[in-house]
Amino acid sequence: MARRAVRVVPALHLVEFATQHVRQPGYDFGGQFEFGLDLILDALAAHHGGTRP
């Protein structure tokens, strides 16, 4: 039973994020997604010793 509760907690954080940030006027999902994607891709490139185009 405790194992199932652990899986629910991240979902609650996602709901909180969506209601407090994404639904606010002026929030640009596309801009936030692009920033996060660039951050991840830069970290992967650095880890593998390469550079991104």
KOLLO-767531 format. One record per residue (C-alpha): residue in three letters; x, y, z. Coordinates in steps of 0.1 Angstrom, whole numbers, plus 5000, padded with zeros to 4 digits. Example, Ala and Ser with C-alpha at 12.3 -4.5 7.8 and 13.67 -1.06 7.14 Angstrom:
<rs>
ALA512349555078;SER513749895071;
</rs>
This chain:
<rs>
MET500050005000;ALA502850245008;ARG504350174974;ARG501250314957;ALA501350634978;VAL504850704965;ARG503550704929;VAL500750944937;VAL502951214952;PRO504651324919;ALA501151354903;LEU500051584930;HIS503051804924;LEU502151814887;VAL498651924895;GLU499952194918;PHE502352314891;ALA499552324865;THR497152514886;GLN499652764900;HIS501752834870;VAL500552704836;ARG497052844840;GLN498253194849;PRO497753474823;GLY500953534803;TYR502453184808;ASP504153074776;PHE504352694776;GLY506352694743;GLY508952924757;GLN509352724789;PHE509552394770;GLU512252534746;PHE514252654776;GLY514052324793;LEU514852124762;ASP517852344755;LEU519052294791;ILE518751914788;LEU520351894753;ASP523252114764;ALA523951894794;LEU523851574773;ALA526251724748;ALA528651834775;HIS528451484791;HIS529251314758;GLY532051564750;GLY530251714719;THR528652034710;ARG525152114698;PRO524652274664;
</rs>
